[in-house]
Structure formats: C-alpha cells, structure tokens
Amino acid sequence: MKTLCLLLFIFPGVASAFCFEEAAAHYNISPKLLRAIAHVESSFNFRAYNENKNELGEITSRDYGLMQINSSWFSRLAEFNVNESNVYEPCFNVSLGAWILASNFASHGYNWNSVGAYNAGFAKRAENARQIYIKKVQAVYFSPNFQ
C-alpha cells in the first residue's frame, strides 16, 4: 500500500487508469466515458485550472483538475472536505467528477443530455452549450483510437 501511494504521488499520470476504473465501478459509470470527459475538460492535465468570468470580466467560478470540478460544487461536496488544495489530487478529482455525473444520471436519466449537463447544467438557456459539449464528448468517446 505504501508503494502504491508513493507511486501515485510521484507519477500521478500512471494512476489515472486505476482512478478512472475505481471511480467508474463505485458510481456505476463507464470508465471510458469518464476518460472522455477528462480528455475534453483538461486533456488529462491534473493541474488544469480555469476561471469562468461574467460579461464584466469578474470571476464567477473556478474549475480544477482532470475533471475540471467547478467551485460552485464545493458547498454540495462539503461532506468530502473538498478544497482548493485536495481537489487537484487526480484520483480524488476523478471521483468527484464521477459523483457529479452520477448525480446527473440519477436526476435526469442515463443519457447524453446528462453528460452535457456535466459542463453546462440542465437550465433551458444552456441547451446550446449542452449540445456542443455532448458533441465534443461523443467525438472522443466514439473515436476508434480512444480507449
């Protein structure tokens, strides 16, 4: 166990396959779908960071890590002790992303619309953004070279 933890710390990219499989099994989600979302969200960059701004240029939220976990989720994820430091831990980040996606599936069904809502939410005004995101994830997911 010590060796695994040390390897995960030194080589977080090596842990990625294990992390996706583990989170997928726990939340009953396809690991390939989780990997496709991570590819679209961060290109598998566990240090990825993004600031979302309104029309005035003010930061409204931030996205963190492989799965680009949005800071707006932090209050709902309080039970997992999510903060700006541990959200970058690759396996934890993938697990948080799987939790969000599983929540979408539970509330709106196991469908592509729920996948699109991972990025854009379910609001009617976000329909276009949701459809664009669905196409991005599907392009990766159905790519013959993507596993």
Contact map, one row per residue, 1 for C-alpha under 8 A:
111110000000000000000000000000000000000000000000000000000000000000000000000000000000000000000000000000000000000000000000000000000000000000000000000
111111000000000000000000000000000000000000000000000000000000000000000000000000000000000000000000000000000000000000000000000000000000000000000000000
111111100000000000000000000000000000000000000000000000000000000000000000000000000000000000000000000000000000000000000000000000000000000000000000000
111111110000000000000000000000000000000000000000000000000000000000000000000000000000000000000000000000000000000000000000000000000000000000000000000
111111111000000000000000000000000000000000000000000000000000000000000000000000000000000000000000000000000000000000000000000000000000000000000000000
011111111100000000000000000000000000000000000000000000000000000000000000000000000000000000000000000000000000000000000000000000000000000000000000000
001111111111011000000000000000000000000000000000000000000000000000000000000000000000000000000000000000000000000000000000000000000000000000000000000
000111111111111000000000000000000000000000000000000000000000000000000000000000000000000000000000000000000000000000000000000000000000000000000000000
000011111111000000000000000000000000000000000000000000000000000000000000000000000000000000000000000000000000000000000000000000000000000000000000000
000001111111000000000000000000000000000000000000000000000000000000000000000000000000000000000000000000000000000000000000000000000000000000000000000
000000111111111000000000000000000000000000000000000000000000000000000000000000000000000000000000000000000000000000000000000000000000000000000000000
000000111111111100000000000000000000000000000000000000000000000000000000000000000000000001000000000000000000000000000000000000000000000000000000000
000000010011111100000000000000000000000000000100000000000000000000000000000000000000000000000000000000000000000000000000000000000000000000000000000
000000110011111110000000000000000000000000000000000000000000000000000000000000000000000000000000000000000000000000000000000000000000000000000000000
000000110011111111100000000000000000000000000000000000000000000000000000000000000000000001100000000000000000000000000000000000000000000000000000000
000000000001111111110000000000000000000000000000000000000000000000000000000000000000000001100000000000000000000000000000000000000000000000000000000
000000000000011111111000000000000000000000000000000000000000000000000000000000000000000000000000000000000000000000000000000000000000000000000000000
000000000000001111111100000000000000000000000000000000000000000000000000000000000000000000000000000000000000000000000000000000000000000000000000000
000000000000001111111110000000000000000000000000000000000000000000000000000000000000000001100110000000000000000000000000000000000000000000000000000
000000000000000111111111000000100110000000000000000000000000000000000000000000000000000000100110000000000000000000000000000000000000000000000000000
000000000000000011111111100000100000000000000000000000000000000000000000000000000000000000000000000000000000000000000000000000000000000000000000000
000000000000000001111111110000000000000000000000000000000000000000000000000000000000000000000000000000000000000000000000000000000000000000000000000
000000000000000000111111111010100000000000000000000000000000000000000000000000000000000000000110010000000000000000000000000000000000000000000000000
000000000000000000011111111111100100000000000000000000000000000000000000000000000000000000000000010000000000000000000000000000000000000000000000000
000000000000000000001111111111100000000000000000000000000000000000000000000000000000000000000000000000000000000000000000000000000000000000000000000
000000000000000000000111111110000000000000000000000000000000000000000000000000000000000000000000000000000000000000000000000000000000000000000000000
000000000000000000000011111110000000000000000000000000000000000000000000000000000000000000000000011001000000000000000000000000000000000000000000000
000000000000000000000001111111000000000000000000000000000000000000000000000000000000000000000000000001000000000000000000000000000000000000000000000
000000000000000000000011111111101100000000000000000000000000000000000000000000000000000000000000010001000000000000000000000000000000000000000000000
000000000000000000000001100111111100000000000000000000000000000000000000000000000000000000000000000000000000000000000000000000000000000000000000000
000000000000000000011011100011111110000000000000000000000000000000000000000000000000000000000000000000000000000000000000000000000000000000000000000
000000000000000000000000000001111111000000000000000000000000000000000000000000000000000000000000000000000000000000000000000000000000000000001000001
000000000000000000000000000011111111100000000000000000000000000000000000000000000000000000000000000000000000000000000000000000000000000000001000000
000000000000000000010001000011111111110000000000000000000000000000000000000000000000000000000100110000000000000000000000000000000000000000000000000
000000000000000000010000000000111111111000000000000000000000000000000000000000000000000000000000000000000000000000000000000000000000000000000000000
000000000000000000000000000000011111111100000000000000000000000000000000000000000000000000000000000000000000000000000000000000000000000011011000000
000000000000000000000000000000001111111110000000000000000000000000100000000000000000000000000000000000000000000000000000000000000000000010000000000
000000000000000000000000000000000111111111110000000000000000000001110000000000000000000000000000000000000000000000000000000000000000000000000000000
000000000000000000000000000000000011111111110000000000000000000000000000000000000000000000000000000000000000000000000000000000000000000000010000000
000000000000000000000000000000000001111111100000000000000000000000000000000000000000000000000000000000000000000000000000000000000000000110010000000
000000000000000000000000000000000000111111110000000000000000000001110000000000000000000000000000000000000000000000000000000000000000000000000000000
000000000000000000000000000000000000011111111101000000000000000011110000000000000000000000000000000000000000000000000000000000000000000000000000000
000000000000000000000000000000000000011111111000000000000000000001000000000000000000000000000000000000000000000000000000000000000000000000000000000
000000000000000000000000000000000000011011111100000000000000000001000000000000000000000000000000000000000000000000000000000000000000000000000000000
000000000000000000000000000000000000000001111111000000000000000011000000000000000000000000000000000000000000000000000000000000000000000000000000000
000000000000100000000000000000000000000001011111000000000000000011000000000000000000000111000000000000000000000000000000000000000000000000000000000
000000000000000000000000000000000000000000001111100000000000000111000000000000000000000100000000000000000000000000000000000000000000000000000000000
000000000000000000000000000000000000000001001111110000000000001111010000000000000000000000000000000000000000000000000000000000000000000000000000000
000000000000000000000000000000000000000000000011111000000000011110010000000000000000000000000000000000000000000000000000000000000000000000000000000
000000000000000000000000000000000000000000000001111100000000011100010000000000000000000000000000000000000000000000000000000000000000000000000000000
000000000000000000000000000000000000000000000000111110000011111000000000000000000000000000000000000000000000000000000000000000000000000000000000000
000000000000000000000000000000000000000000000000011111000011111000000000000000000000000000000000000000000000000000000000000000000000000000000000000
000000000000000000000000000000000000000000000000001111111111100000000000000000000000000000000000000000000000000000000000000000000000000000000000000
000000000000000000000000000000000000000000000000000111111111000000000000000000000000000000000000000000000000000000000000000000000000000000000000000
000000000000000000000000000000000000000000000000000011111100000000000000000000000000000000000000000000000000000000000000000000000000000000000000000
000000000000000000000000000000000000000000000000000011111100000000000000000000000000000000000000000000000000000000000000000000000000000000000000000
000000000000000000000000000000000000000000000000000011111110000000000000000000000000000000000000000000000000000000000000000000000000000000000000000
000000000000000000000000000000000000000000000000000011111111000000000000000000000000000000000000000000000000000000000000000000000000000000000000000
000000000000000000000000000000000000000000000000001111001111110000000000000000000000000000000000000000000000000000000000000000000000000000000000000
000000000000000000000000000000000000000000000000001111000111110000000000000000000000000000000000000000000000000000000000000000000000000000000000000
000000000000000000000000000000000000000000000000001110000011111000000111000000000000000000000000000000000000000000000000000000000000000000000000000
000000000000000000000000000000000000000000000000111100000011111100000111000000000000000000000000000000000000000000000000000000000000000000000000000
000000000000000000000000000000000000000000000001111100000000111110011110000000000000000000000000000000000000000000000000000000000000000000000000000
000000000000000000000000000000000000000000000011110000000000011111111110000000000001001100000000000000000000000000000000000000000000000000000000000
000000000000000000000000000000000000000001001111100000000000001111111000000000000000001111001000000000000000000000000000000000000000000000000000000
000000000000000000000000000000000000010011111111000000000000000111111000000000000000000101001100000000000000000000000000000000000000000000000000000
000000000000000000000000000000000000110011000000000000000000000111111000000000000000000000001100100000000000000000000000000000000000000000000000000
000000000000000000000000000000000000010011000001110000000000001111111100000000000000000000000000100000000000000000000000000000000000000000000000000
000000000000000000000000000000000000000000000000000000000000001111111110100000000000001000001001100000000000000000000000000000000000000000000000000
000000000000000000000000000000000000000000000000000000000000111100011111110000000000000000000000000000000000000000000000000000000000000000000000000
000000000000000000000000000000000000000000000000000000000000111100001111110000000000000000000000000000000000000000000000000000000000000000000000000
000000000000000000000000000000000000000000000000000000000000110000000111111000000000000000000000000000000000000000000000000000000000000000000000000
000000000000000000000000000000000000000000000000000000000000000000001111111110000000000000000000000000000000000000000000000000000000000000000000000
000000000000000000000000000000000000000000000000000000000000000000000111111111000110000000000000000000000000000000000000000000000000000000000000000
000000000000000000000000000000000000000000000000000000000000000000000001111111000000000000000000000000000000000000000000000000000000000000000000000
000000000000000000000000000000000000000000000000000000000000000000000000111111100000000000000000000000000000000000000000000000000000000000000000000
000000000000000000000000000000000000000000000000000000000000000000000000111111111100000000000000000000000000000000000000000000000000000000000000000
000000000000000000000000000000000000000000000000000000000000000000000000011111111100000000000000000000000000000000000000000000000000000000000000000
000000000000000000000000000000000000000000000000000000000000000000000000000111111100000000000000000000000000000000000000000000000000000000000000000
000000000000000000000000000000000000000000000000000000000000000000000000000011111100000000000000000000000000000000000000000000000000000000000000000
000000000000000000000000000000000000000000000000000000000000000000000000000011111110000000000000000000000000000000000000000000000000000000000000000
000000000000000000000000000000000000000000000000000000000000000000000000010011111111011000000000000000000000000000000000000000000000000000000000000
000000000000000000000000000000000000000000000000000000000000000000000000010000001111111000000000000000000000000000000000000000000000000000000000000
000000000000000000000000000000000000000000000000000000000000000100000000000000000111111100000000000000000000000000000000000000000000000000000000000
000000000000000000000000000000000000000000000000000000000000000000000000000000000011111110000000000000000000000000000000000000000000000000000000000
000000000000000000000000000000000000000000000000000000000000000000000000000000000111111110010000000000000000000000000000000000000000000000000000000
000000000000000000000000000000000000000000000000000000000000000110001000000000000111111111011000000000000000000000000000000000000000000000000000000
000000000000000000000000000000000000000000000110000000000000000111000000000000000001111111011000000000000000000000000000000000000000000000000000000
000000000000000000000000000000000000000000000100000000000000000010000000000000000000111111111000000000000000000000000000000000000000000000000000000
000000000001001100100000000000000000000000000100000000000000000011000000000000000000001111111100000000000000000000000000000000000000000000000000000
000000000000001100110000000000000000000000000000000000000000000000000000000000000000000011111110000000000000000000000000000000000000000000000000000
000000000000000000000000000000000000000000000000000000000000000000000000000000000000011111111111000000000000000000000000000000000000000000000000000
000000000000000000000000000000000000000000000000000000000000000011101000000000000000001111111111100000000000000000000000000000000000000000000000000
000000000000000000110010000000000100000000000000000000000000000001100000000000000000000001111111110000000000000000000000000000000000000000000000000
000000000000000000110010000000000000000000000000000000000000000000000000000000000000000000111111111000000000000000000000000000000000000000000000000
000000000000000000000000000000000000000000000000000000000000000000001000000000000000000000011111111100000000000000000000000000000000000000000000000
000000000000000000000000000000000100000000000000000000000000000000111000000000000000000000001111111110000000000000000000000000000000000000000000000
000000000000000000000011001010000100000000000000000000000000000000000000000000000000000000000111111111000000000000000000000000000000000000000000000
000000000000000000000000001000000000000000000000000000000000000000000000000000000000000000000011111111100000000000000000000000000000000000000000000
000000000000000000000000000000000000000000000000000000000000000000000000000000000000000000000001111111110000000000000100000000000000000000000000000
000000000000000000000000000000000000000000000000000000000000000000000000000000000000000000000000111111111000000001100100000000000000000000000000000
000000000000000000000000001110000000000000000000000000000000000000000000000000000000000000000000011111111100000000000000000000000000000000000000000
000000000000000000000000000000000000000000000000000000000000000000000000000000000000000000000000001111111110000000000000000000000000000000000000000
000000000000000000000000000000000000000000000000000000000000000000000000000000000000000000000000000111111111110001101100000000000000000000000000000
000000000000000000000000000000000000000000000000000000000000000000000000000000000000000000000000000011111111111001000000000000000000000000000000000
000000000000000000000000000000000000000000000000000000000000000000000000000000000000000000000000000001111111110000000000000000000000000000000000000
000000000000000000000000000000000000000000000000000000000000000000000000000000000000000000000000000000111111100000000000000000000000000000000000000
000000000000000000000000000000000000000000000000000000000000000000000000000000000000000000000000000000011111111001000000000000000000000000000000000
000000000000000000000000000000000000000000000000000000000000000000000000000000000000000000000000000000011111111001000000000000000000000000000000000
000000000000000000000000000000000000000000000000000000000000000000000000000000000000000000000000000000011101111101000000000000000000000000000000000
000000000000000000000000000000000000000000000000000000000000000000000000000000000000000000000000000000001001111111100000000000000000000000000000000
000000000000000000000000000000000000000000000000000000000000000000000000000000000000000000000000000000000000011111110000000000000000010000000000000
000000000000000000000000000000000000000000000000000000000000000000000000000000000000000000000000000000000000001111111000000000000110010000000000000
000000000000000000000000000000000000000000000000000000000000000000000000000000000000000000000000000010011001111111111100010000000000000000000000000
000000000000000000000000000000000000000000000000000000000000000000000000000000000000000000000000000010010000001111111110000000000000010000000000000
000000000000000000000000000000000000000000000000000000000000000000000000000000000000000000000000000000000000000111111111100000001111110000000000000
000000000000000000000000000000000000000000000000000000000000000000000000000000000000000000000000000000010000000011111111110000000100000000000000000
000000000000000000000000000000000000000000000000000000000000000000000000000000000000000000000000000110010000000001111111100000000000000000000000000
000000000000000000000000000000000000000000000000000000000000000000000000000000000000000000000000000000000000000000111111100000000100100000000000000
000000000000000000000000000000000000000000000000000000000000000000000000000000000000000000000000000000000000000000011111110001101100100000000000000
000000000000000000000000000000000000000000000000000000000000000000000000000000000000000000000000000000000000000000011111111001000100000000000000000
000000000000000000000000000000000000000000000000000000000000000000000000000000000000000000000000000000000000000001001001111101100100000000000000000
000000000000000000000000000000000000000000000000000000000000000000000000000000000000000000000000000000000000000000000000111111100000000000000000000
000000000000000000000000000000000000000000000000000000000000000000000000000000000000000000000000000000000000000000000000011111100000000000000000000
000000000000000000000000000000000000000000000000000000000000000000000000000000000000000000000000000000000000000000000000001111110000000000000000000
000000000000000000000000000000000000000000000000000000000000000000000000000000000000000000000000000000000000000000000001111111111100000000000000000
000000000000000000000000000000000000000000000000000000000000000000000000000000000000000000000000000000000000000000000001011111111110000000000000000
000000000000000000000000000000000000000000000000000000000000000000000000000000000000000000000000000000000000000000000000000011111111000000000000000
000000000000000000000000000000000000000000000000000000000000000000000000000000000000000000000000000000000000000000010001000001111111100000000000000
000000000000000000000000000000000000000000000000000000000000000000000000000000000000000000000000000000000000000010011011110001111111110000000000000
000000000000000000000000000000000000000000000000000000000000000000000000000000000000000000000000000000000000000010010000000000111111111000000000000
000000000000000000000000000000000000000000000000000000000000000000000000000000000000000000000000000000000000000000010000000000011111111100000000000
000000000000000000000000000000000000000000000000000000000000000000000000000000000000000000000000000000000000000000010011000000001111111110000000000
000000000000000000000000000000000000000000000000000000000000000000000000000000000000000000000000000000000000000110110000000000000111111111000000000
000000000000000000000000000000000000000000000000000000000000000000000000000000000000000000000000000000000000000000000000000000000011111111100000000
000000000000000000000000000000000000000100000000000000000000000000000000000000000000000000000000000000000000000000000000000000000001111111110000000
000000000000000000000000000000000001100100000000000000000000000000000000000000000000000000000000000000000000000000000000000000000000111111111000000
000000000000000000000000000000000001000000000000000000000000000000000000000000000000000000000000000000000000000000000000000000000000011111111100000
000000000000000000000000000000000000000000000000000000000000000000000000000000000000000000000000000000000000000000000000000000000000001111111110000
000000000000000000000000000000000001001100000000000000000000000000000000000000000000000000000000000000000000000000000000000000000000000111111110010
000000000000000000000000000000011001000000000000000000000000000000000000000000000000000000000000000000000000000000000000000000000000000011111110011
000000000000000000000000000000000000000000000000000000000000000000000000000000000000000000000000000000000000000000000000000000000000000001111111010
000000000000000000000000000000000000000000000000000000000000000000000000000000000000000000000000000000000000000000000000000000000000000000111111110
000000000000000000000000000000000000000000000000000000000000000000000000000000000000000000000000000000000000000000000000000000000000000000000111110
000000000000000000000000000000000000000000000000000000000000000000000000000000000000000000000000000000000000000000000000000000000000000000000011111
000000000000000000000000000000000000000000000000000000000000000000000000000000000000000000000000000000000000000000000000000000000000000000011111111
000000000000000000000000000000010000000000000000000000000000000000000000000000000000000000000000000000000000000000000000000000000000000000001000111
